[in-house]
Amino acid sequence: MDKVRKVSEEYFFSAIVSLENFDDAQRFFKIFCTDKETQLIAQRLYVAKLLSENKVYSEIVEKTGASSATVSRVKRAMEIDREYFDKLLGTLNGKL
């Protein structure tokens, strides 16, 4: 099963990096994810943005609707791979 998972994940991530623009990405996620799945990913990314701006948990929970457990999970992920989050959020800030 691990081999099947690995192949399918490689195929999935290859599809993601092949997306050329915002419309392609939006279309892809509307086809392959439920609205709730997309919303949860988007929420976590927004939580990361607010954490990077040093917002407090209560403000993040209020602004995003995320649970404090989700905020904690995102914060831990950011602490583990700070360099990646800095790069990702920096890239997004330049586009938004």
C-alpha positions in Angstrom: 0.0 0.0 0.0 2.9 2.4 0.7 4.1 2.1 -2.9 0.6 2.9 -4.2 0.4 5.9 -1.8 3.9 7.1 -2.9 3.0 6.9 -6.6 -0.3 8.6 -6.2 1.2 11.4 -4.0 4.0 11.9 -6.6 1.3 12.2 -9.3 -0.7 14.6 -7.2 2.2 16.9 -6.3 3.4 16.8 -9.9 -0.1 18.0 -11.0 0.1 20.8 -8.4 3.4 22.1 -9.6 2.2 22.0 -13.2 -0.6 24.5 -12.5 0.2 27.7 -14.4 -2.0 30.3 -12.7 -4.6 31.2 -10.1 -7.5 30.1 -12.3 -5.9 26.7 -13.0 -5.3 26.2 -9.2 -8.8 27.2 -8.3 -10.3 24.9 -10.9 -8.0 22.0 -9.8 -9.1 22.2 -6.2 -12.8 22.7 -7.1 -12.6 19.5 -9.1 -10.6 17.3 -6.8 -11.5 18.6 -3.3 -14.7 19.3 -1.5 -15.3 22.9 -0.5 -14.6 22.0 3.1 -11.2 20.5 2.3 -10.2 23.5 0.3 -11.5 25.8 3.1 -9.5 23.9 5.8 -6.3 24.2 3.8 -6.9 27.9 3.1 -7.8 28.5 6.8 -4.5 26.9 7.9 -2.5 29.0 5.5 -4.3 32.2 6.7 -3.5 31.1 10.3 0.2 30.9 9.3 0.0 34.4 7.8 -1.4 35.8 11.0 1.1 33.9 13.2 3.9 35.4 11.1 2.5 38.8 11.8 2.7 38.0 15.6 -1.1 38.0 16.1 -2.3 36.5 19.3 -4.2 33.2 19.4 -7.5 34.8 20.4 -7.4 37.2 17.4 -6.4 34.5 15.0 -9.3 32.3 16.2 -11.7 35.2 15.9 -10.5 36.2 12.4 -10.2 32.7 10.9 -12.7 30.6 12.8 -9.9 28.0 13.4 -9.8 26.2 16.7 -7.0 27.0 19.1 -5.8 23.4 18.4 -5.5 24.2 14.7 -3.6 27.4 15.5 -1.2 25.4 17.8 -0.7 22.8 15.1 0.2 25.4 12.5 2.5 27.2 14.9 4.3 23.9 15.6 4.7 23.3 11.9 6.1 26.8 11.4 8.6 26.2 14.2 9.8 23.0 12.7 10.3 24.5 9.2 10.5 28.2 9.7 12.6 28.7 6.6 9.9 27.2 4.4 7.1 29.2 5.9 9.1 32.4 5.6 9.7 31.7 1.9 6.1 30.7 1.2 4.5 33.6 3.1 7.0 36.0 1.6 6.2 34.8 -1.9 2.4 35.2 -1.2 2.8 38.6 0.3 4.5 39.7 -3.0 1.5 38.5 -5.0 -1.4 39.6 -2.8 
